[in-house]
C-alpha cells in the first residue's frame, strides 16, 4: 500500500467526517479558515485562487469527495437529458 493510500484509509469518509464534527471544533475551524484567508489576502493572492486552493485541499482531505461530486454532476446531466427527451428512461 502506498503512503497516499495509507493516509486515505485512515481518514474518515465525507459522511463520517460531517457526523463527527465536534461543536467545539467548529469555531476553531472557522478561525483557521479566517487566518488562511487573511494570509492569502495579505500576500496578494486573488480570491478565486484562494478558493481554488481551498477546494483542492478539501478534495485531498476527504476521500471520496471528488467521486461523490462527479457522480452528482453525472446524475444531473442524465436527468437533464431525460427531461429534455434526448435520453429514454430505462
C-alpha positions as CSV (number, residue, x, y, z in Angstrom):
1,X,0.0,0.0,0.0
2,X,1.4,3.4,-1.0
3,X,1.6,6.3,1.5
4,X,-1.3,8.2,0.0
5,X,-3.4,5.0,0.2
6,X,-2.5,4.6,3.8
7,X,-3.4,8.2,4.6
8,X,-6.7,7.8,2.8
9,X,-7.5,4.6,4.6
10,X,-7.1,6.4,8.0
11,X,-9.2,9.4,7.1
12,X,-13.0,9.4,7.7
13,X,-15.3,9.4,4.7
14,X,-17.2,12.6,3.9
15,X,-20.3,11.4,5.8
16,X,-18.3,10.2,8.8
17,X,-16.4,13.5,9.0
18,X,-19.6,15.5,8.9
19,X,-21.3,13.4,11.6
20,X,-18.2,13.5,13.8
21,X,-17.6,17.3,13.8
22,X,-17.3,18.4,17.4
23,X,-19.3,21.6,18.2
24,X,-16.1,22.9,19.9
25,X,-14.0,22.4,16.8
26,X,-16.3,24.4,14.5
27,X,-15.2,27.8,15.9
28,X,-11.6,26.7,15.7
29,X,-12.0,25.6,12.1
30,X,-13.7,28.9,11.3
31,X,-10.8,30.8,12.9
32,X,-8.2,28.8,11.0
33,X,-10.0,29.4,7.7
34,X,-10.2,33.1,8.5
35,X,-6.5,33.2,9.2
36,X,-5.7,31.4,6.0
37,X,-7.9,33.9,4.0
38,X,-6.2,36.8,5.8
39,X,-2.8,35.4,5.0
40,X,-3.7,34.9,1.3
41,X,-5.1,38.4,1.1
42,X,-2.1,40.0,2.7
43,X,0.1,38.1,0.2
44,X,-1.9,39.4,-2.7
45,X,-3.4,36.1,-3.7
46,X,-6.6,36.6,-5.8
47,X,-9.7,35.4,-4.0
48,X,-10.5,32.9,-6.8
49,X,-7.0,31.4,-6.4
50,X,-7.5,31.1,-2.7
51,X,-10.9,29.4,-3.2
52,X,-9.3,27.0,-5.7
53,X,-6.6,26.1,-3.3
54,X,-9.1,25.6,-0.5
55,X,-11.2,23.4,-2.8
56,X,-8.2,21.3,-3.8
57,X,-7.3,20.9,-0.1
58,X,-10.8,19.7,0.7
59,X,-10.7,17.1,-2.1
60,X,-7.4,15.8,-0.7
61,X,-8.6,15.8,2.9
62,X,-11.9,14.0,2.2
63,X,-11.5,10.6,0.4
64,X,-14.4,10.0,-1.9
65,X,-15.5,13.6,-2.2
66,X,-14.3,14.1,-5.8
67,X,-16.1,10.9,-6.8
68,X,-19.2,11.9,-5.0
69,X,-19.2,15.3,-6.7
70,X,-18.5,13.7,-10.1
71,X,-21.5,11.3,-9.6
72,X,-23.8,14.2,-8.7
73,X,-22.7,16.0,-11.9
74,X,-23.2,12.9,-13.9
75,X,-26.7,12.2,-12.4
76,X,-27.7,15.8,-13.0
77,X,-26.6,15.6,-16.6
78,X,-28.5,12.4,-17.1
79,X,-31.6,13.9,-15.6
80,X,-31.3,16.9,-17.9
81,X,-31.0,14.7,-20.9
82,X,-34.1,12.7,-19.8
83,X,-36.2,15.7,-19.0
84,X,-35.4,17.2,-22.4
85,X,-36.4,13.9,-24.1
86,X,-32.9,13.3,-25.5
87,X,-32.4,10.1,-23.4
88,X,-35.0,7.5,-22.6
89,X,-35.6,6.3,-19.1
90,X,-34.5,2.7,-18.5
